[in-house]
Amino acid sequence: MAEDTIFRATGRVSDFAFDERVVAVFDDMVSRSVPCYDEVQTRLAELVIELLPEGDCVAYDLGCSTGTTAERILSHPNCPPSLRIIGVDNAPEMIGQARHKLAPWADRVELIESDLNDFEPEPCSVVIMNWTLQFVRPIHRESMVRRIRDALRPGGCFFLSEKVMVADSMLNRVYIEIYLRYKRGQGYTDEEIRRKREALENVLVPYRIEENVALLQRCGFTTVDTWFRWMNFASMLAVRGHDGVGEGRRRI
C-alpha cells in the first residue's frame, strides 16, 4: 500500500479529484484520514450480512473505490454464497484496483464505471455509500437518494457513512480541532492538512446529521438510525418500509 504524500508537494493547490495520483495511495489516505476506518468497515460487513434477506440478493456499493467494503463483506465467514455485489465508481483507476482486490470473488462481483448522477440501480436488497454522498453536489443529492430508495425492495437497507457537521458552532470547532490532532497523529504535517483542506473546500460539502436524517425521511425511508459516530464522522442505516428490521432475515 503506497504512502499518501500527495499534499507534501508545493505550488498551487487544485481542487481534489480522484485521479491517478489519489488512486495510487487511496487505501493509505482513507485509512489515515477517516477515524476508525477499519472498525467501521468490519462492523458494516456484519450489519449487511445480518440484515440480508433469505435467498438470492444483490448489494450495490456506490462509490466503491478500491473495493475494500465488498472485500470485507465477501470474506466474512457468514456471507451467504447467494450474495452478489455490484460496485460502481466513476474513476477507471479505482475500478482497476477493485478488480484486482476482488479477483477471488470475480464470479460474484460486477464492477461498473459510471457517474453516479447518471446511474440507475436495479432492484436490490442493500445499497452502500461510504464517504461518497458528501462529494455529490447538494443539488443532486435528493434525486440520487430517491433513486436508491426506489431501487431497494421493501425492507431493504441503505448504509450511509459521511463526514458531518453539528449545529452548535462551538462543538463544531472542538470536533474539528480534535480531528486535526488525529490527522497529525497519523503522520500528516500541518502543511499537508492545510493543503488538503483547501483542495477539498469546494468539493466535499458535509451536512449536519439532522440534515441527512431529514433527507432520508423525505425520500421515503421510515427507519433511520446512526449506528456509529466519531466526532464529525457518522455512519447511518436507513430502511425502506415499515416491516420489522429483523423479521424474515438472516442471523449470524
C-alpha positions as CSV (number, residue, x, y, z in Angstrom):
1,M,0.0,0.0,0.0
2,A,1.7,3.2,-1.2
3,E,2.0,6.1,1.3
4,D,-0.1,9.2,0.9
5,T,2.4,12.1,0.3
6,I,0.3,13.9,-2.3
7,F,0.0,17.1,-0.3
8,R,3.6,17.4,0.6
9,A,4.1,19.0,-2.9
10,T,4.5,22.7,-3.2
11,G,2.8,25.0,-5.6
12,R,-0.8,25.9,-6.3
13,V,-3.5,23.7,-4.7
14,S,-6.0,22.3,-7.2
15,D,-9.5,21.0,-6.4
16,F,-9.4,17.5,-5.0
17,A,-10.1,14.8,-7.7
18,F,-10.0,11.0,-7.7
19,D,-7.3,11.0,-10.3
20,E,-4.4,8.6,-10.8
21,R,-2.3,10.1,-8.1
22,V,-5.1,9.7,-5.5
23,V,-6.0,6.2,-6.6
24,A,-2.3,5.1,-6.2
25,V,-2.4,6.0,-2.5
26,F,-6.1,5.8,-1.8
27,D,-6.1,2.9,0.7
28,D,-3.4,4.6,2.8
29,M,-5.1,8.0,2.5
30,V,-8.6,6.8,3.6
31,S,-7.3,4.6,6.4
32,R,-5.3,7.6,7.9
33,S,-7.9,10.2,7.2
34,V,-11.2,8.5,8.4
35,P,-11.2,7.8,12.1
36,C,-12.0,4.2,13.0
37,Y,-12.0,3.3,9.3
38,D,-11.1,-0.4,9.8
39,E,-13.7,-0.8,12.6
40,V,-16.4,0.8,10.5
41,Q,-15.7,-1.4,7.6
42,T,-15.7,-4.5,9.8
43,R,-19.0,-3.7,11.6
44,L,-20.6,-2.6,8.4
45,A,-19.9,-6.0,6.9
46,E,-21.5,-7.6,9.9
47,L,-24.6,-5.4,9.7
48,V,-25.0,-6.0,6.0
49,I,-24.9,-9.8,6.5
50,E,-27.2,-9.7,9.5
51,L,-29.8,-7.8,7.5
52,L,-29.7,-9.6,4.2
53,P,-32.9,-11.4,3.2
54,E,-33.0,-15.1,2.6
55,G,-32.2,-16.3,-0.8
56,D,-30.5,-14.6,-3.8
57,C,-29.9,-10.9,-3.3
58,V,-27.9,-8.0,-4.7
59,A,-26.0,-5.3,-2.9
60,Y,-24.7,-2.1,-4.5
61,D,-21.6,-0.3,-3.4
62,L,-21.9,3.2,-4.9
63,G,-18.5,4.9,-5.0
64,C,-16.9,1.5,-4.4
65,S,-13.3,3.0,-4.8
66,T,-10.8,0.1,-4.5
67,G,-13.3,-2.5,-3.4
68,T,-12.5,-2.6,0.4
69,T,-16.1,-2.7,1.5
70,A,-17.0,-5.5,-0.9
71,E,-13.9,-7.4,0.1
72,R,-14.9,-7.2,3.8
73,I,-18.4,-8.4,3.1
74,L,-17.4,-11.3,0.8
75,S,-14.6,-12.5,3.0
76,H,-16.8,-12.6,6.1
77,P,-17.3,-16.3,7.2
78,N,-21.1,-15.8,7.3
79,C,-21.5,-14.2,4.0
80,P,-24.1,-16.2,2.0
81,P,-22.9,-17.6,-1.3
82,S,-26.0,-16.3,-2.9
83,L,-25.0,-12.6,-2.4
84,R,-23.9,-10.7,-5.5
85,I,-22.2,-7.3,-5.2
86,I,-22.2,-4.6,-7.8
87,G,-19.6,-1.9,-7.4
88,V,-19.9,1.5,-9.1
89,D,-17.3,4.2,-9.4
90,N,-16.6,7.0,-11.9
91,A,-12.8,6.6,-11.7
92,P,-11.4,3.9,-14.1
93,E,-8.3,3.6,-12.0
94,M,-10.4,2.8,-8.9
95,I,-12.3,0.1,-10.9
96,G,-9.0,-1.4,-11.9
97,Q,-7.8,-1.6,-8.3
98,A,-11.1,-3.0,-7.2
99,R,-11.0,-5.7,-9.9
100,H,-7.6,-6.8,-8.6
101,K,-8.6,-6.8,-5.0
102,L,-11.8,-8.7,-5.6
103,A,-10.4,-11.3,-8.0
104,P,-11.1,-14.2,-5.6
105,W,-14.8,-13.4,-5.9
106,A,-14.9,-12.5,-9.6
107,D,-17.9,-14.7,-10.3
108,R,-19.9,-12.8,-7.6
109,V,-18.8,-9.2,-8.3
110,E,-19.7,-6.8,-11.1
111,L,-17.8,-3.6,-11.4
112,I,-19.2,-0.7,-13.4
113,E,-17.6,2.6,-14.4
114,S,-20.3,5.3,-14.2
115,D,-21.0,8.8,-13.0
116,L,-23.4,8.2,-10.0
117,N,-25.5,11.1,-11.1
118,D,-26.5,9.1,-14.2
119,F,-26.7,5.7,-12.6
120,E,-29.9,3.8,-12.1
121,P,-29.6,0.9,-9.6
122,E,-31.7,-2.2,-10.4
123,P,-33.9,-3.8,-7.7
124,C,-31.7,-4.8,-4.8
125,S,-31.6,-5.5,-1.0
126,V,-28.7,-3.3,0.0
127,V,-27.1,-0.1,-1.1
128,I,-23.9,1.2,0.5
129,M,-22.4,4.7,0.1
130,N,-19.2,5.1,2.2
131,W,-18.0,8.7,2.3
132,T,-19.3,9.2,-1.2
133,L,-22.6,11.3,-1.0
134,Q,-20.6,14.1,0.6
135,F,-18.8,14.5,-2.8
136,V,-22.2,14.8,-4.7
137,R,-23.3,18.3,-5.3
138,P,-26.1,19.1,-2.8
139,I,-28.5,20.0,-5.7
140,H,-28.3,16.4,-6.9
141,R,-28.4,14.5,-3.6
142,E,-32.1,14.2,-3.1
143,S,-32.7,12.8,-6.6
144,M,-29.9,10.3,-6.0
145,V,-31.2,9.1,-2.6
146,R,-34.7,8.8,-4.1
147,R,-33.3,6.6,-6.9
148,I,-31.7,4.5,-4.2
149,R,-34.9,4.2,-2.2
150,D,-36.9,3.3,-5.3
151,A,-34.4,0.5,-6.2
152,L,-34.5,-1.1,-2.7
153,R,-37.0,-3.8,-2.1
154,P,-39.4,-3.4,0.9
155,G,-37.2,-3.8,4.0
156,G,-34.1,-3.1,2.0
157,C,-31.2,-1.2,3.7
158,F,-29.3,1.9,2.8
159,F,-25.9,2.3,4.6
160,L,-24.5,5.8,4.5
161,S,-21.2,6.9,6.0
162,E,-20.4,10.6,5.9
163,K,-18.3,13.4,7.3
164,V,-20.8,15.6,9.2
165,M,-21.1,18.9,10.9
166,V,-23.0,19.8,14.0
167,A,-25.4,22.8,14.5
168,D,-23.6,24.2,17.6
169,S,-20.6,26.2,16.3
170,M,-18.6,25.7,19.5
171,L,-18.9,21.9,19.3
172,N,-18.2,22.0,15.6
173,R,-14.9,23.8,16.2
174,V,-13.9,21.4,19.0
175,Y,-14.6,18.4,16.9
176,I,-12.6,19.8,14.0
177,E,-9.7,20.5,16.2
178,I,-9.7,17.0,17.7
179,Y,-9.9,15.7,14.1
180,L,-6.9,17.8,13.1
181,R,-4.9,16.4,16.1
182,Y,-6.0,12.9,15.0
183,K,-4.5,13.5,11.5
184,R,-1.3,14.8,13.0
185,G,-1.1,11.6,15.0
186,Q,-1.4,9.7,11.7
187,G,1.7,11.4,10.4
188,Y,0.3,14.2,8.4
189,T,2.1,17.6,8.8
190,D,0.2,20.8,9.4
191,E,1.1,21.9,5.8
192,E,-0.3,18.7,4.3
193,I,-3.5,19.1,6.4
194,R,-3.9,22.7,5.3
195,R,-3.3,22.0,1.6
196,K,-5.7,19.0,1.6
197,R,-8.4,21.0,3.4
198,E,-8.0,23.8,0.7
199,A,-8.3,21.2,-2.1
200,L,-11.5,19.8,-0.6
201,E,-13.1,23.1,0.2
202,N,-15.3,23.3,-2.9
203,V,-15.6,19.5,-3.5
204,L,-16.6,17.9,-0.2
205,V,-19.8,19.5,1.3
206,P,-20.8,17.9,4.6
207,Y,-24.3,18.0,6.0
208,R,-25.3,18.0,9.6
209,I,-26.6,14.6,10.9
210,E,-30.2,16.0,11.2
211,E,-30.0,17.2,7.6
212,N,-29.0,13.8,6.5
213,V,-31.9,12.3,8.5
214,A,-34.4,14.7,7.1
215,L,-33.1,13.9,3.5
216,L,-33.5,10.2,4.1
217,Q,-37.0,10.6,5.6
218,R,-38.1,12.9,2.8
219,C,-37.0,10.3,0.3
220,G,-39.3,7.7,1.9
221,F,-37.1,5.9,4.5
222,T,-39.1,5.3,7.6
223,T,-36.4,3.9,9.8
224,V,-33.2,5.9,10.2
225,D,-30.5,5.3,12.8
226,T,-27.0,6.4,13.4
227,W,-25.1,3.3,14.3
228,F,-21.6,4.8,14.6
229,R,-20.3,8.2,15.5
230,W,-16.9,9.7,16.0
231,M,-16.9,13.5,16.4
232,N,-17.6,14.8,12.9
233,F,-17.9,11.4,11.2
234,A,-21.1,9.3,11.2
235,S,-22.5,6.0,9.8
236,M,-26.2,5.7,9.3
237,L,-28.7,3.0,8.4
238,A,-32.0,3.7,6.6
239,V,-34.6,1.1,6.0
240,R,-37.3,1.2,3.4
241,G,-40.8,0.4,4.6
242,H,-42.4,-0.3,8.0
243,D,-41.7,-4.0,8.2
244,G,-39.6,-5.2,11.2
245,V,-35.9,-4.9,10.5
246,G,-35.1,-8.4,11.7
247,E,-38.2,-10.1,10.5
248,G,-37.6,-12.8,7.9
249,R,-33.9,-12.1,7.8
250,R,-30.6,-13.9,8.3
251,R,-28.9,-14.2,11.6
252,I,-25.2,-14.6,12.2
